[in-house]
Amino acid sequence: MEVFLCLRQCFRLENNLRESKTFGNRSKTRTSDEVNRKCYFFCEGQETEPIYFAKLKDMRSKVGISPLIDFIQIEKPRGEDWSNPKKMVDALCLDLSNAITYNTLINAMIDCLYTSDYLIKHKDKIKEFTDLLISFVHEQLKVQETDIVSDVTKTTKAVYDFFNQQRPKICNIIISNINDILDNYEITFDKEIDFLCLVVDRDPESFTEFQFDDVLETCQKNNFDFLISNPNFEFWLLLHFDDILDLDKNKLLRNEKINSGSKSSIRYIPNELRKCLGKYKKNKYDSELLLEKLDAAIKNEKQYCETLPELKNELGSNIGLFIEKLRQIDK
């Protein structure tokens, strides 16, 4: 029965969105009568945006944000590469609800295997087990991964009975590690005092106007902060430099490739950002230098569009507006 209870907990964690523990450790400055708010960032990009917001967390006192606000990165499920904001916001809504789907079981169990010493030497077993698990969901349970679980107890027993026979050693690894995995999955969002930010680019190739309207409506209904930069997050980074005011707005909005066709081709905005920073890569840049120029970014942002839904089509960003809102908390 204890085994069943452990596995049942898997179903509470739809899509396995989780708090990044290295990003969002709770502040040590909290006193018993102070409210410690959390600010969650769920970013479309997996490199550039997390680097920036991690540094913003580190420097929040220096830039005028209360140290009682914890900054927390929400991580995507292992192996998922969502580049569509519609999928992202749908995952958020499902994760924060009590809806239970079979994706939860699959992702939680696979993550248990990644923590196993045994599987360090047998990585091929992970793919084998994943394929077996997906096949079990489809063929034995006759459901899809996105289907809602109607009878948790019955499903849990079926999962355990099947895999205890087929892969007993792997099944024991999962039971041994499941509680630690679940601790990392929990998103402790309090909608009354916390902020939950969806941070995305306005990319018309992967983010249609219809999807934009739908995501905006969903964010407003759920009190999420919809943080968008048009055309992309690098435009927000470039706003930290006054040089941007001399650049052609049409070129910024189009963000076309320079030296298209060559191996060294780069788009317009990151090329200008590289000029300002000296060197720039999506996964490595001087975020501290940018944060030291945060006031300039907030000021420069006001020379462009900052409002929704106008950001759907106009050059601009509303990240500066959100940071201004954070600065007003606890003042």
ABEGO torsion letter per residue (X at the ends): XAAAAAAAAAAABBGGBBBBAAAABBBAABBAABBBBBBBBBBABAAAAAAAAAAAAAAAAAAGBBAABBBBBBBBBBGBBBABAAAAAAAAAAAABABBBAAAAAAAAAAAAAABAAAAABAAAAAAAAAAAAAAAAAAAGBBAABBBABAAAAAAAAAAAAAAABAAAAAAAAAAAAAAAAAABBBBBAAABBBBBBBBBBAAABBAAAAAAAAAAAAAAGBBBBBBOABAAAAAAAABAAAAABBAAAAAAGBBBGBGBAABBBAAAAAAAAAAGBBBAABBBAAAAAAAAAAAAAAAAABBABOAAAAABBEBAAAAAAAAAAABGX
